[in-house]
Amino acid sequence: MTLRGGPENGAGGGGAMGGERGGSSVGDGVKYVMAFSTTHKALKAEGVLKNAGVGFRLFTAPKALSEYCSLLISVSPEDLETAKDLLEGEGVRPKAVYRKEGGEYVEV
């Protein structure tokens, strides 16, 4: 599935609670975005990744993904498998994972 969306911190959906939050920064380029079924799960995932020192950003979902969730976590390609393994170990499985390609989100 491919969905078009605005930039993570642009008009399509500002940052979480007034700005992006996260551990160490996720650089520009290809990003993977994890969607969660509830805000509670997204915030729990934030804590798990932060405690493990994994780089991520927590942000509000752009319009293209907002029907699926309200908060997303983006990680770099290098951190995707580590993040998924950590979250699964804590019982916080993402509802879906998307690869951001320009202005589109492609489910992986």
Residue frames relative to the residue before (quaternion, step in Angstrom):
aa qw qx qy qz dx dy dz
M 1.0000 0.0000 0.0000 0.0000 0.00 0.00 0.00
T 0.1176 -0.7753 0.6182 0.0532 3.58 -0.96 0.88
L 0.0524 -0.7922 0.6080 -0.0086 3.55 -0.88 1.01
R 0.3413 -0.7240 0.5589 0.2167 3.55 -0.99 0.81
G 0.0849 0.8077 -0.5791 0.0710 3.55 -0.99 0.77
G 0.5675 -0.5888 0.4565 0.3505 3.52 -1.30 0.35
P 0.6972 -0.4369 0.3341 0.4598 3.56 -1.26 0.01
E 0.6599 -0.5494 0.3488 0.3755 3.54 -1.15 0.64
N 0.8055 0.2208 -0.1246 0.5357 3.57 0.93 -0.76
G 0.5101 0.6509 -0.4146 0.3798 3.57 1.20 0.46
A 0.8264 -0.2528 0.1732 0.4724 3.52 -1.26 -0.44
G 0.6119 0.5842 -0.3492 0.4029 3.59 1.12 -0.58
G 0.7913 -0.1944 0.1378 0.5631 3.61 1.10 -0.33
G 0.3188 -0.7821 0.5048 0.1786 3.57 -0.14 1.23
G 0.6934 -0.4540 0.3319 0.4505 3.55 -1.19 -0.20
A 0.6463 -0.5155 0.3943 0.4013 3.51 -1.28 0.35
M 0.8570 -0.0229 -0.0166 0.5146 3.53 -0.90 0.98
G 0.7928 -0.3342 0.1551 0.4855 3.56 0.84 0.99
G 0.8108 -0.0439 0.0190 0.5834 3.62 1.18 -0.05
E 0.6007 -0.5424 0.4230 0.4075 3.52 -1.23 0.34
R 0.1310 -0.7596 0.6317 0.0822 3.51 -1.15 0.70
G 0.2786 0.7840 -0.5371 0.1387 3.52 -1.10 0.44
G 0.6212 -0.4944 0.4468 0.4123 3.46 -1.41 0.01
S 0.7898 -0.1484 0.1399 0.5784 3.55 -0.85 -0.90
S 0.6416 -0.6030 0.3353 0.3350 3.53 -1.10 0.76
V 0.2967 -0.6833 0.6350 0.2047 3.52 -1.27 0.58
G 0.3822 -0.7698 0.4678 0.2058 3.57 -0.57 1.16
D 0.6685 -0.4722 0.3827 0.4286 3.54 -1.35 0.01
G 0.5518 0.5929 -0.4613 0.3621 3.55 -1.26 0.25
V 0.7801 -0.2777 0.2319 0.5104 3.56 -1.23 -0.51
K 0.0325 -0.7813 0.6232 -0.0095 3.54 -0.98 0.93
Y 0.2636 -0.7150 0.6193 0.1889 3.49 -1.23 0.52
V 0.1895 -0.7925 0.5773 0.0525 3.51 -0.94 0.98
M 0.1729 -0.7825 0.5932 0.0775 3.56 -0.81 1.05
A 0.1853 -0.7713 0.6045 0.0739 3.53 -0.87 1.07
F 0.1870 -0.7833 0.5874 0.0795 3.56 -1.05 0.81
S 0.5786 -0.6315 0.3973 0.3294 3.56 -1.13 0.63
T 0.7945 0.1220 -0.0802 0.5894 3.59 1.20 -0.44
T 0.6116 -0.5312 0.4341 0.3941 3.54 -1.27 0.39
H 0.6029 0.5705 -0.3518 0.4327 3.58 1.02 -0.78
K 0.6771 0.4819 -0.2976 0.4699 3.61 0.90 -0.88
A 0.6324 0.5233 -0.3379 0.4605 3.59 1.00 -0.75
L 0.6745 0.4790 -0.2980 0.4762 3.59 0.96 -0.81
K 0.6143 0.5191 -0.3492 0.4809 3.59 1.08 -0.63
A 0.6326 0.5251 -0.3222 0.4693 3.59 1.01 -0.83
E 0.5973 0.5615 -0.3517 0.4519 3.58 1.04 -0.77
G 0.6822 0.4943 -0.2882 0.4552 3.58 0.86 -0.95
V 0.6401 0.5288 -0.3209 0.4557 3.58 0.97 -0.86
L 0.7015 0.4659 -0.2714 0.4661 3.59 0.83 -0.99
K 0.6348 0.5313 -0.3297 0.4539 3.57 0.99 -0.80
N 0.6751 0.4996 -0.2881 0.4601 3.59 0.90 -0.94
A 0.6982 0.4546 -0.2644 0.4858 3.59 1.12 -0.65
G 0.4654 -0.7054 0.4274 0.3211 3.61 1.26 -0.16
V 0.4036 0.7008 -0.4843 0.3339 3.59 1.19 0.50
G 0.4429 -0.6935 0.5030 0.2645 3.59 -0.92 0.91
F 0.1833 0.7730 -0.5852 0.1624 3.58 -0.88 0.97
R 0.1909 -0.7236 0.6370 0.1850 3.52 -1.40 0.04
L 0.2165 -0.7358 0.6299 0.1222 3.52 -1.06 0.85
F 0.1448 0.8001 -0.5678 0.1281 3.60 -0.74 0.98
T 0.5795 -0.5669 0.4426 0.3833 3.54 -1.23 0.37
A 0.5631 -0.6368 0.4213 0.3159 3.53 -1.07 0.80
P 0.4432 -0.6462 0.5387 0.3095 3.58 -1.05 0.72
K 0.7352 -0.4491 0.2836 0.4212 3.55 -1.25 0.44
A 0.6471 0.5545 -0.3230 0.4116 3.60 0.94 -0.87
L 0.7763 0.3109 -0.1657 0.5228 3.60 1.11 -0.59
S 0.4676 0.7305 -0.4216 0.2645 3.59 1.22 -0.20
E 0.6120 0.5406 -0.3776 0.4366 3.62 1.10 -0.40
Y 0.6712 0.4947 -0.2909 0.4692 3.58 1.23 -0.40
C 0.7880 -0.0927 0.1169 0.5973 3.58 1.08 -0.68
S 0.4230 -0.7075 0.4955 0.2739 3.58 -1.21 0.29
L 0.7685 0.2163 -0.1376 0.5863 3.60 1.18 -0.50
L 0.1340 -0.7743 0.6156 0.0587 3.53 -1.13 0.77
I 0.2038 -0.7278 0.6333 0.1662 3.52 -1.30 0.36
S 0.1464 -0.7793 0.6031 0.0865 3.56 -0.86 0.97
V 0.0519 -0.7704 0.6354 0.0054 3.53 -1.15 0.78
S 0.5569 -0.5891 0.4625 0.3590 3.54 -1.25 0.38
P 0.6593 -0.4979 0.3688 0.4259 3.59 -1.20 0.34
E 0.6434 0.5460 -0.3181 0.4321 3.58 1.04 -0.78
D 0.7479 0.4045 -0.2080 0.4835 3.59 1.09 -0.67
L 0.4405 0.7408 -0.4418 0.2489 3.60 1.23 -0.25
E 0.7166 0.4455 -0.2781 0.4591 3.62 0.66 -1.02
T 0.6236 0.5273 -0.3364 0.4690 3.60 1.02 -0.78
A 0.6636 0.5043 -0.3062 0.4599 3.58 0.88 -0.94
K 0.6672 0.4990 -0.3090 0.4587 3.60 0.87 -0.91
D 0.6556 0.5104 -0.3121 0.4607 3.61 0.97 -0.84
L 0.6494 0.5135 -0.3132 0.4653 3.59 0.95 -0.87
L 0.6869 0.4877 -0.2858 0.4568 3.56 0.86 -0.96
E 0.6473 0.5073 -0.3279 0.4649 3.58 0.94 -0.81
G 0.6309 0.5443 -0.3223 0.4492 3.58 1.06 -0.76
E 0.7177 0.3990 -0.2274 0.5234 3.57 1.20 -0.55
G 0.5339 -0.6622 0.3875 0.3554 3.58 1.27 0.16
V 0.5705 0.5619 -0.3831 0.4603 3.58 1.19 0.55
R 0.0229 0.8334 -0.5488 0.0603 3.56 0.44 1.21
P 0.4650 -0.6638 0.4982 0.3080 3.62 -0.90 0.86
K 0.5163 -0.6285 0.4888 0.3155 3.56 -1.14 0.70
A 0.7749 -0.0941 0.0947 0.6178 3.56 1.08 -0.82
V 0.2093 -0.7393 0.6241 0.1419 3.54 -1.29 0.46
Y 0.0995 -0.7916 0.6028 0.0130 3.55 -0.92 0.99
R 0.2865 -0.6898 0.6294 0.2145 3.55 -1.26 0.53
K 0.2955 -0.7534 0.5609 0.1743 3.55 -0.80 1.02
E 0.0108 -0.7843 0.6179 -0.0537 3.54 -0.72 1.16
G 0.7963 -0.1398 0.0504 0.5863 3.56 -0.12 1.27
G 0.7967 -0.2517 0.2057 0.5095 3.58 -0.67 -1.10
E 0.6482 0.5105 -0.3202 0.4654 3.59 1.24 0.25
Y 0.2579 -0.7232 0.6195 0.1633 3.53 -1.29 0.53
V 0.1091 -0.7947 0.5968 0.0195 3.58 -0.69 1.12
E 0.3893 -0.7273 0.5125 0.2385 3.57 -0.68 1.07
V 0.1570 -0.7935 0.5842 0.0663 3.57 -0.96 0.94
